[in-house]
């Protein structure tokens, strides 16, 4: 029973009971019913109980601290795993970019003798390569040399005393601090150059080229429609109006999305460096990693200790909303471009059909005009022939009487022949008109079939759109019902948990009556356990230890070397593995503890 349980046990008493007990103790000191109180013994018992409670509290604190350290090490191990996967990807991307740049510089060729820009570009690439090599020699190589020197010194110190040559260690520490200060100055200089380049880009106005302006492209009417030779001006005006209405609708949608993007800047209210670090951290923890949200939130809190978790979540929400708006902007742009292409295709088909119809009308008019020309030519020939016949009749009137009958017979035959010719011409004209009527009916029937097909296609598209909208509504309703079912199940589990907790509280509730005399008296188990004990050992340990002591553990050279490597930050390097592999334990292991299994 610890102090907390004891406090819980004695809380159920009444003040009048304590007063009665006090009066009975005062009045009954001389009687044999009450024994004199042994205050020193009681004080020793209380001190022992208090010491036991303190030891239990210290044990609980150590357990909590160990759990916290274990959790922290687990999280750091997961972070290291993520970074170990991220480093090869970054290295591969860097190698690919360098290879692409080198291939591009090798493939470009000058256009002529006067084209010196290509050679300047190659010279500039070589200059950048030399500058980078000089920068690496001035910044990276000193750090590697210092690290190699520290490893060499650490290897020498392992078999020597640390106290010798104290001045050399002070020089090494001064050299390390100098290299650290030099690296800090170089980092600050690079950051300043980065800010200057970014300000130059902003001053030149090159930020607008990072995002494409698709609104202006949507407003342009295709040249195929503007420059088309449509025979019907009303049809062309209606097509242009359709393009205008489509562009206005798309422009309104894109403008609303761009207004939403303009509410926040590119970095969602943070500075550029913090936002880029935020993006890079989130890109490392992909959804394929288990518990990736908790991991990247922990890493963000480590990177930005001055920001609260609520601020990080708010920035994440704003960034997600910005990415969603940009994706929606791309989708709306693609939809507008697709609608414009479909409208252009329909407009071209309509213009082609209009040109065909106009061509047919011109062909019909030309045929009709040709028929009229034929009829007028025949009429002229008939009038000319009639004039010739009248002249012949006048000449023949003077012929002799004996030729009169023959002439009359010839005239009757001639008249019959002319009647036959006229009948044939009338029949040809009637057949021509019948063919024209049949052709017009075929054209009208074809237009009706085309109109029916277009209406069926439009009705089918409307029916599909209606089914799609209905399907989306059903999906939203189903998701809503699933969320409500999950919330109901969670509430039910919470109620059951509260009910079980209430039942447990009722089971462990204090039901004993207040009895101070029994509380302060010794128990039977305590009496039976302490019959042969002469005195109470206050400093007795809680349990016996059957393991190695700290002195025995520290006497192992492997532990000391591993601790020194860990303090130097080299415990995970190849050098540390080689050093620890050659160290031997102070005593050779027993032969029965050796394993024959090979891993």
C-alpha positions as CSV (number, residue, x, y, z in Angstrom):
1,X,0.0,0.0,0.0
2,X,1.5,3.3,-1.0
3,X,0.9,6.8,0.2
4,X,-1.8,7.5,-2.3
5,X,-3.8,4.4,-1.3
6,X,-3.4,5.3,2.4
7,X,-4.7,8.8,1.8
8,X,-7.7,7.3,-0.1
9,X,-8.4,4.9,2.7
10,X,-8.4,7.5,5.6
11,X,-10.5,10.1,3.8
12,X,-13.8,8.6,5.0
13,X,-13.9,9.8,8.7
14,X,-15.9,12.2,10.7
15,X,-14.6,15.0,13.0
16,X,-16.7,13.8,15.9
17,X,-15.0,10.4,15.7
18,X,-11.6,11.9,16.1
19,X,-12.8,14.0,19.1
20,X,-14.2,10.9,20.8
21,X,-11.0,9.0,20.2
22,X,-9.0,11.9,21.7
23,X,-11.2,12.0,24.8
24,X,-10.9,8.3,25.3
25,X,-7.1,8.4,25.0
26,X,-6.9,11.2,27.6
27,X,-9.3,9.6,30.1
28,X,-8.1,6.1,29.7
29,X,-4.3,6.4,30.1
30,X,-4.4,4.8,33.6
31,X,-6.7,2.0,32.7
32,X,-5.6,-1.3,31.3
33,X,-7.9,-1.0,28.3
34,X,-5.5,1.3,26.3
35,X,-1.8,0.8,26.0
36,X,0.6,3.8,26.0
37,X,1.4,5.0,22.5
38,X,4.9,4.4,21.3
39,X,5.5,7.5,19.3
40,X,9.0,6.7,18.2
41,X,8.0,3.3,16.9
42,X,5.0,4.8,15.1
43,X,7.3,7.6,13.7
44,X,9.7,5.0,12.4
45,X,6.8,3.1,10.8
46,X,5.5,6.3,9.2
47,X,9.0,7.2,7.9
48,X,9.5,3.7,6.5
49,X,6.1,3.9,4.7
50,X,7.0,7.4,3.4
51,X,10.4,6.2,2.2
52,X,8.8,3.2,0.5
53,X,6.3,5.6,-1.1
54,X,9.1,7.9,-2.3
55,X,11.0,4.9,-3.7
56,X,7.9,3.8,-5.6
57,X,7.4,7.4,-6.9
58,X,11.1,7.5,-8.1
59,X,10.6,4.2,-9.8
60,X,7.5,5.5,-11.5
61,X,9.4,8.6,-12.6
62,X,12.2,6.5,-14.0
63,X,9.7,4.3,-15.8
64,X,8.1,7.4,-17.3
65,X,11.5,8.9,-18.3
66,X,12.5,5.5,-19.9
67,X,9.2,5.4,-21.8
68,X,9.7,9.0,-23.0
69,X,13.3,8.2,-24.0
70,X,12.2,5.0,-25.8
71,X,9.4,6.9,-27.7
72,X,11.8,9.7,-28.6
73,X,14.4,7.2,-29.9
74,X,11.7,5.4,-31.9
75,X,10.6,8.6,-33.5
76,X,14.2,9.6,-34.3
77,X,14.8,6.1,-35.8
78,X,11.8,6.6,-38.1
79,X,13.1,10.0,-39.0
80,X,16.4,8.5,-39.9
81,X,14.8,5.9,-42.0
82,X,12.9,8.5,-43.9
83,X,16.0,10.6,-44.4
84,X,18.0,7.5,-45.5
85,X,15.4,6.9,-48.3
86,X,15.4,10.6,-49.2
87,X,19.2,11.0,-49.5
88,X,19.6,8.5,-52.5
89,X,16.7,10.1,-54.3
90,X,18.2,13.6,-53.9
91,X,21.6,12.4,-55.0
92,X,20.1,10.6,-58.0
93,X,18.1,13.8,-59.0
94,X,21.3,15.9,-58.6
95,X,23.3,13.4,-60.8
96,X,20.5,13.4,-63.4
97,X,20.3,17.2,-63.6
98,X,24.1,17.5,-63.9
99,X,24.1,14.8,-66.6
100,X,21.3,16.6,-68.5
101,X,23.2,20.0,-68.3
102,X,26.4,18.4,-69.5
103,X,24.7,16.6,-72.4
104,X,23.0,19.8,-73.4
105,X,26.3,21.7,-73.4
106,X,27.9,18.9,-75.5
107,X,25.1,18.8,-78.0
108,X,24.8,22.5,-78.8
109,X,26.7,23.7,-81.8
110,X,27.3,27.3,-83.1
111,X,25.2,28.5,-86.1
112,X,28.1,30.2,-87.7
113,X,31.4,32.0,-87.2
114,X,29.7,35.0,-85.7
115,X,27.7,32.9,-83.2
116,X,30.0,33.3,-80.1
117,X,27.2,33.0,-77.5
118,X,27.6,29.2,-77.5
119,X,31.3,29.4,-76.7
120,X,30.6,32.0,-74.0
121,X,28.1,29.6,-72.5
122,X,30.6,26.8,-72.5
123,X,33.3,29.0,-71.0
124,X,30.8,30.1,-68.4
125,X,30.0,26.5,-67.6
126,X,33.7,25.8,-67.2
127,X,34.1,28.9,-65.0
128,X,31.2,27.7,-62.7
129,X,32.8,24.2,-62.5
130,X,36.2,25.8,-61.4
131,X,34.4,28.0,-58.9
132,X,32.6,25.1,-57.5
133,X,35.8,23.0,-57.2
134,X,37.5,26.0,-55.5
135,X,34.5,26.4,-53.1
136,X,34.6,22.7,-52.3
137,X,38.4,22.8,-51.5
138,X,37.9,25.9,-49.3
139,X,34.9,24.7,-47.4
140,X,34.3,20.9,-47.6
141,X,37.8,19.6,-47.6
142,X,38.9,21.3,-44.3
143,X,35.9,19.7,-42.6
144,X,36.9,16.3,-43.9
145,X,40.5,16.8,-42.9
146,X,39.5,17.9,-39.4
147,X,37.2,14.8,-39.1
148,X,40.0,12.5,-40.2
149,X,42.4,14.2,-37.7
150,X,39.9,13.8,-34.9
151,X,39.5,10.1,-35.7
152,X,43.2,9.6,-35.7
153,X,43.6,11.4,-32.4
154,X,40.7,9.4,-31.0
155,X,42.4,6.1,-32.1
156,X,45.6,7.2,-30.3
157,X,43.8,8.3,-27.1
158,X,42.1,4.9,-26.7
159,X,45.4,3.3,-25.4
160,X,46.6,6.4,-23.5
161,X,45.6,8.6,-20.7
162,X,43.4,11.6,-21.4
163,X,45.2,13.9,-19.0
164,X,48.5,14.0,-20.9
165,X,49.1,16.8,-23.4
166,X,46.2,19.0,-22.2
167,X,47.5,22.0,-24.3
168,X,47.1,19.9,-27.5
169,X,43.4,19.3,-26.7
170,X,42.9,23.0,-26.2
171,X,44.4,23.6,-29.7
172,X,42.1,21.0,-31.2
173,X,39.1,22.6,-29.6
174,X,40.2,26.0,-30.8
175,X,40.6,24.6,-34.4
176,X,37.1,23.0,-34.2
177,X,35.5,26.3,-33.1
178,X,37.4,28.1,-35.9
179,X,36.0,25.7,-38.5
180,X,32.5,26.0,-37.1
181,X,32.7,29.8,-37.2
182,X,34.0,29.6,-40.8
183,X,31.2,27.3,-41.9
184,X,28.6,29.7,-40.2
185,X,30.1,32.7,-42.1
186,X,30.0,30.7,-45.4
187,X,26.4,29.7,-44.8
188,X,25.4,33.3,-44.1
189,X,27.1,34.5,-47.2
190,X,25.4,31.9,-49.4
191,X,22.0,32.8,-47.8
192,X,22.7,36.5,-48.6
193,X,23.6,35.7,-52.2
194,X,20.4,33.6,-52.5
195,X,18.3,36.6,-51.2
196,X,20.0,38.9,-53.7
197,X,19.3,36.6,-56.6
198,X,15.7,36.2,-55.6
199,X,15.3,40.0,-55.3
200,X,16.8,40.4,-58.8
201,X,14.3,37.9,-60.2
202,X,11.5,39.7,-58.6
203,X,12.8,43.1,-59.8
204,X,13.0,41.8,-63.4
205,X,9.4,40.7,-63.2
206,X,10.1,37.1,-64.1
207,X,7.7,35.6,-61.5
208,X,4.8,36.0,-63.9
209,X,6.4,33.5,-66.3
210,X,6.3,30.8,-63.7
211,X,2.5,30.4,-64.0
212,X,0.8,30.3,-67.4
213,X,-2.0,32.8,-68.2
214,X,-4.6,30.6,-69.8
215,X,-7.4,33.2,-69.6
216,X,-6.1,35.2,-72.5
217,X,-5.7,32.1,-74.6
218,X,-9.3,31.1,-73.9
219,X,-10.6,34.5,-75.1
220,X,-9.1,34.2,-78.6
221,X,-11.5,33.2,-81.3
222,X,-10.0,30.6,-83.7
223,X,-8.8,31.9,-87.0
224,X,-10.6,29.1,-88.8
225,X,-13.9,30.7,-87.8
226,X,-12.9,34.3,-88.3
227,X,-11.3,33.8,-91.7
228,X,-13.9,31.2,-93.0
229,X,-15.8,32.1,-96.2
230,X,-19.2,31.3,-94.8
231,X,-22.0,32.1,-97.4
232,X,-24.5,32.9,-94.5
233,X,-23.4,35.9,-92.4
234,X,-26.0,35.1,-89.7
235,X,-24.5,31.6,-89.2
236,X,-21.0,33.1,-88.8
237,X,-22.3,35.7,-86.3
238,X,-24.0,33.0,-84.2
239,X,-20.8,30.9,-84.1
240,X,-18.7,33.9,-83.1
241,X,-21.3,34.7,-80.4
242,X,-21.1,31.1,-79.2
243,X,-17.3,31.4,-78.9
244,X,-17.7,34.7,-77.0
245,X,-20.2,33.2,-74.5
246,X,-17.9,30.2,-73.9
247,X,-14.9,32.4,-73.3
248,X,-16.9,34.6,-70.9
249,X,-18.1,31.6,-69.0
250,X,-14.6,30.2,-68.7
251,X,-13.1,33.6,-67.9
252,X,-15.6,34.0,-65.0
253,X,-14.7,30.5,-63.6
254,X,-11.0,31.1,-63.9
255,X,-11.2,34.6,-62.5
256,X,-13.0,33.4,-59.4
257,X,-10.4,30.7,-58.8
258,X,-7.6,33.2,-59.4
259,X,-9.3,35.6,-56.9
260,X,-9.2,32.7,-54.4
261,X,-5.5,32.2,-55.0
262,X,-4.8,36.0,-54.7
263,X,-6.2,35.9,-51.1
264,X,-2.9,34.3,-50.0
265,X,0.6,34.8,-51.3
266,X,2.8,32.1,-52.8
267,X,4.2,31.1,-49.4
268,X,0.8,31.0,-47.5
269,X,1.7,33.9,-45.1
270,X,5.2,32.6,-44.1
271,X,8.6,33.6,-45.3
272,X,10.1,31.9,-48.4
273,X,12.7,29.9,-46.5
274,X,10.2,28.6,-43.9
275,X,7.7,27.7,-46.5
276,X,10.2,25.8,-48.7
277,X,11.5,23.9,-45.6
278,X,7.8,23.1,-44.8
279,X,7.2,21.8,-48.4
280,X,10.4,19.8,-48.4
281,X,9.6,18.2,-45.1
282,X,6.1,17.2,-46.2
283,X,7.5,15.8,-49.5
284,X,9.8,13.4,-47.5
285,X,6.9,11.8,-45.6
286,X,4.8,10.2,-48.3
287,X,1.4,8.5,-47.5
288,X,3.0,5.1,-48.0
289,X,4.9,5.6,-44.7
290,X,2.9,4.3,-41.7
291,X,1.7,7.1,-39.4
292,X,3.3,9.7,-41.7
293,X,1.2,12.6,-40.4
294,X,2.4,12.2,-36.9
295,X,6.0,11.8,-38.1
296,X,6.0,15.0,-40.2
297,X,4.2,17.0,-37.6
298,X,6.9,15.9,-35.1
299,X,9.6,16.9,-37.6
300,X,7.9,20.3,-38.2
301,X,7.8,21.0,-34.5
302,X,11.5,20.2,-34.3
303,X,12.3,22.4,-37.3
304,X,10.1,25.3,-36.2
305,X,10.2,25.2,-32.4
306,X,8.9,28.8,-32.2
307,X,5.6,27.9,-33.9
308,X,2.8,26.0,-32.2
309,X,1.1,22.9,-33.5
310,X,-2.0,24.9,-34.2
311,X,-0.1,27.3,-36.4
312,X,1.5,24.4,-38.3
313,X,-1.9,22.8,-38.8
314,X,-3.3,26.1,-40.0
315,X,-0.4,26.6,-42.5
316,X,-0.9,23.0,-43.7
317,X,-4.6,23.7,-44.2
318,X,-3.9,26.9,-46.1
319,X,-1.3,25.1,-48.3
320,X,-3.7,22.2,-49.0
321,X,-6.4,24.7,-50.0
322,X,-4.0,26.6,-52.3
323,X,-2.9,23.3,-54.0
324,X,-6.6,22.3,-54.3
325,X,-7.4,25.6,-55.9
326,X,-4.5,25.3,-58.3
327,X,-5.5,21.8,-59.3
328,X,-9.1,23.0,-59.8
329,X,-7.7,25.9,-61.9
330,X,-5.8,23.4,-64.1
331,X,-8.9,21.2,-64.4
332,X,-11.1,24.2,-65.3
333,X,-8.5,25.3,-67.8
334,X,-8.4,21.9,-69.4
335,X,-12.2,21.7,-69.5
336,X,-12.4,25.1,-71.1
337,X,-9.8,24.1,-73.7
338,X,-11.7,20.9,-74.4
339,X,-15.0,22.7,-74.7
340,X,-13.4,25.2,-77.1
341,X,-12.0,22.4,-79.2
342,X,-15.4,20.6,-79.3
343,X,-17.1,23.9,-80.2
344,X,-14.4,24.5,-82.9
345,X,-15.0,21.0,-84.3
346,X,-18.8,21.5,-84.4
347,X,-18.3,25.0,-85.9
348,X,-16.1,23.6,-88.7
349,X,-18.5,20.9,-89.4
350,X,-21.4,23.4,-89.5
351,X,-19.4,25.7,-91.8
352,X,-18.6,22.8,-94.1
353,X,-22.3,21.8,-94.3
354,X,-23.3,25.4,-95.0
355,X,-20.8,25.6,-97.8
356,X,-22.1,22.3,-99.2
357,X,-25.7,23.5,-99.0
358,X,-24.7,26.8,-100.7
359,X,-22.9,24.9,-103.4
360,X,-25.9,22.8,-104.0
361,X,-28.1,25.9,-104.2
362,X,-25.7,27.5,-106.7
363,X,-25.7,24.3,-108.8
364,X,-29.5,24.2,-108.8
365,X,-29.6,27.9,-109.8
366,X,-27.1,27.2,-112.6
367,X,-29.1,24.3,-113.9
368,X,-32.3,26.3,-113.9
369,X,-30.6,29.2,-115.7
370,X,-29.2,26.8,-118.2
371,X,-32.7,25.4,-118.9
372,X,-34.0,28.9,-119.3
373,X,-31.3,29.7,-121.8
374,X,-32.2,26.6,-123.8
375,X,-35.9,27.5,-123.8
376,X,-35.1,31.1,-125.0
377,X,-32.8,29.7,-127.7
378,X,-35.5,27.3,-128.9
379,X,-38.0,30.2,-128.9
380,X,-35.8,32.3,-131.0
381,X,-35.2,29.5,-133.4
382,X,-38.9,28.8,-133.6
383,X,-39.6,32.5,-134.3
384,X,-36.9,32.5,-137.0
385,X,-38.4,29.3,-138.5
386,X,-41.9,30.8,-138.5
387,X,-40.6,33.9,-140.3
388,X,-39.0,31.7,-142.9
389,X,-42.2,29.7,-143.3
390,X,-44.2,32.9,-143.8
391,X,-41.7,34.0,-146.5
392,X,-41.9,30.6,-148.1
393,X,-45.8,30.7,-148.1
394,X,-45.7,34.1,-149.7
395,X,-43.3,32.9,-152.4
396,X,-45.3,29.7,-153.0
397,X,-48.6,31.7,-153.3
398,X,-47.5,32.6,-156.7
399,X,-46.9,29.1,-157.8
400,X,-49.1,27.5,-160.2
401,X,-52.4,26.1,-159.1
402,X,-51.3,22.6,-159.9
403,X,-48.8,22.7,-157.1
404,X,-51.3,24.0,-154.6
405,X,-52.6,20.6,-153.5
406,X,-49.1,19.2,-153.1
407,X,-48.1,22.2,-151.0
408,X,-51.1,21.9,-148.8
409,X,-50.4,18.2,-148.2
410,X,-46.7,19.0,-147.5
411,X,-47.9,21.7,-145.1
412,X,-50.2,19.3,-143.2
413,X,-47.3,16.8,-142.8
414,X,-45.1,19.6,-141.7
415,X,-47.6,20.7,-139.1
416,X,-48.0,17.2,-137.8
417,X,-44.3,16.9,-137.4
418,X,-44.1,20.1,-135.5
419,X,-46.8,19.0,-133.2
420,X,-44.9,15.8,-132.5
421,X,-41.7,17.8,-131.7
422,X,-43.6,20.1,-129.4
423,X,-45.1,17.2,-127.5
424,X,-41.6,15.7,-127.1
425,X,-40.2,18.9,-125.8
426,X,-43.1,19.3,-123.3
427,X,-42.5,15.7,-122.1
428,X,-38.7,16.4,-121.6
429,X,-39.5,19.5,-119.6
430,X,-42.0,17.7,-117.4
431,X,-39.5,14.9,-116.8
432,X,-36.9,17.5,-115.8
433,X,-39.2,19.1,-113.3
434,X,-40.0,15.7,-111.8
435,X,-36.3,14.9,-111.4
436,X,-35.8,18.3,-109.7
437,X,-38.7,17.7,-107.3
438,X,-37.4,14.3,-106.4
439,X,-33.9,15.7,-105.7
440,X,-35.4,18.4,-103.4
441,X,-37.3,15.7,-101.5
442,X,-34.1,13.6,-101.1
443,X,-32.3,16.7,-99.8
444,X,-35.1,17.5,-97.4
445,X,-35.2,13.9,-96.2
446,X,-31.4,13.8,-95.6
447,X,-31.6,17.1,-93.6
448,X,-34.4,15.6,-91.5
449,X,-32.4,12.5,-90.8
450,X,-29.4,14.6,-89.8
451,X,-31.5,16.7,-87.5
452,X,-33.0,13.6,-85.9
453,X,-29.5,12.1,-85.4
454,X,-28.2,15.3,-83.7
455,X,-31.2,15.4,-81.5
456,X,-30.8,11.8,-80.4
457,X,-27.1,12.4,-79.7
458,X,-28.0,15.5,-77.6
459,X,-30.7,13.6,-75.7
460,X,-28.2,10.7,-75.0
461,X,-25.6,13.2,-73.7
462,X,-28.3,14.8,-71.5
463,X,-29.3,11.4,-70.1
464,X,-25.7,10.5,-69.4
465,X,-25.1,13.8,-67.6
466,X,-28.2,13.3,-65.5
467,X,-27.1,9.8,-64.6
468,X,-23.6,11.1,-63.7
469,X,-25.1,13.8,-61.4
470,X,-27.4,11.3,-59.8
471,X,-24.5,8.9,-59.2
472,X,-22.4,11.6,-57.6
473,X,-25.3,12.6,-55.3
474,X,-25.7,8.9,-54.3
475,X,-22.0,8.7,-53.6
476,X,-22.1,11.8,-51.4
477,X,-25.1,10.5,-49.5
478,X,-23.4,7.1,-49.0
479,X,-20.3,8.8,-47.6
480,X,-22.4,10.9,-45.3
481,X,-24.2,7.8,-44.0
482,X,-20.8,6.0,-43.5
483,X,-19.5,9.0,-41.5
484,X,-22.7,9.1,-39.4
485,X,-22.4,5.3,-38.8
486,X,-18.8,5.7,-37.7
487,X,-19.6,8.6,-35.4
488,X,-22.5,6.6,-33.9
489,X,-20.2,3.6,-33.3
490,X,-17.6,5.8,-31.7
491,X,-20.2,7.4,-29.4
492,X,-21.5,4.0,-28.5
493,X,-18.0,2.7,-27.7
494,X,-17.4,5.9,-25.6
495,X,-20.6,5.3,-23.7
496,X,-19.7,1.6,-23.0
497,X,-16.3,2.7,-21.8
498,X,-17.8,5.3,-19.4
499,X,-20.2,2.6,-18.2
500,X,-17.4,0.1,-17.6
501,X,-15.4,2.8,-15.8
502,X,-18.4,3.6,-13.6
503,X,-18.9,-0.1,-12.8
504,X,-15.3,-0.4,-11.8
505,X,-15.5,2.7,-9.7
506,X,-18.5,1.3,-7.9
507,X,-16.7,-2.0,-7.4
508,X,-13.6,-0.4,-5.8
509,X,-15.5,2.2,-3.8
510,X,-14.7,2.4,0.0
511,X,-17.3,0.5,2.0
512,X,-15.4,0.0,5.2
513,X,-16.4,1.9,8.3
514,X,-14.1,4.3,10.1
515,X,-12.1,2.5,12.8
516,X,-9.0,4.5,13.9
517,X,-8.0,2.0,16.5
518,X,-7.8,-0.9,14.0
519,X,-6.1,1.4,11.5
520,X,-3.3,2.3,13.9
521,X,-2.9,-1.2,15.2
522,X,-0.5,-3.9,13.8
523,X,-1.8,-6.5,11.5
524,X,-1.6,-10.2,12.0
525,X,0.6,-10.7,8.9
526,X,3.0,-8.0,10.1
527,X,3.2,-9.5,13.6
528,X,3.9,-13.0,12.1
529,X,6.5,-11.6,9.7
530,X,8.4,-9.6,12.4
531,X,8.4,-12.0,15.3
532,X,12.1,-12.8,14.9
533,X,13.2,-9.5,13.6
534,X,15.1,-7.5,16.2
535,X,15.2,-4.1,14.6
536,X,13.6,-2.5,11.5
537,X,16.1,-2.0,8.7
538,X,15.3,1.4,7.1
539,X,18.0,1.2,4.4
540,X,17.3,-2.3,3.2
541,X,16.9,-2.5,-0.6
542,X,13.6,-3.5,-2.1
543,X,15.0,-6.6,-3.9
544,X,18.4,-8.3,-4.4
545,X,20.4,-7.5,-7.6
546,X,21.8,-10.5,-9.5
547,X,23.5,-8.7,-12.4
548,X,26.6,-6.7,-13.3
549,X,27.4,-3.5,-11.3
550,X,28.1,-0.2,-12.9
551,X,31.8,-0.6,-12.1
552,X,32.0,-4.0,-13.8
553,X,30.2,-2.5,-16.9
554,X,32.4,0.5,-17.1
555,X,35.5,-1.7,-16.7
556,X,34.8,-3.2,-20.2
557,X,36.9,-1.3,-22.8
558,X,34.2,-1.8,-25.4
559,X,31.7,0.3,-23.4
560,X,34.2,3.1,-22.9
561,X,35.1,3.2,-26.6
562,X,31.5,3.1,-27.7
563,X,30.7,6.0,-25.3
564,X,33.6,8.0,-26.7
565,X,32.5,7.4,-30.2
566,X,29.0,8.3,-29.4
567,X,30.1,11.6,-27.8
568,X,32.1,12.4,-30.9
569,X,29.2,11.6,-33.2
570,X,31.0,8.7,-34.9
571,X,29.2,5.7,-33.4
572,X,27.4,4.9,-36.7
573,X,30.4,5.3,-39.1
574,X,32.4,2.6,-40.7
575,X,35.4,3.5,-38.6
576,X,33.4,2.8,-35.4
577,X,32.4,-0.6,-36.8
578,X,36.0,-1.5,-37.5
579,X,37.2,-0.3,-34.1
580,X,34.5,-2.2,-32.2
581,X,35.1,-5.4,-34.2
582,X,38.7,-5.7,-33.1
583,X,38.2,-5.0,-29.4
584,X,38.1,-8.0,-27.1
585,X,36.2,-8.4,-23.8
586,X,38.2,-8.3,-20.5
587,X,37.6,-12.0,-20.0
588,X,37.2,-14.6,-22.8
589,X,33.7,-15.9,-23.0
590,X,32.9,-19.4,-21.9
591,X,32.9,-22.1,-24.6
592,X,29.3,-23.1,-23.7
593,X,28.1,-19.6,-24.5
594,X,29.4,-19.6,-28.1
595,X,26.9,-20.2,-30.9
596,X,27.6,-22.3,-34.0
597,X,24.9,-20.5,-36.0
598,X,26.1,-18.1,-38.6
599,X,23.9,-15.1,-39.5
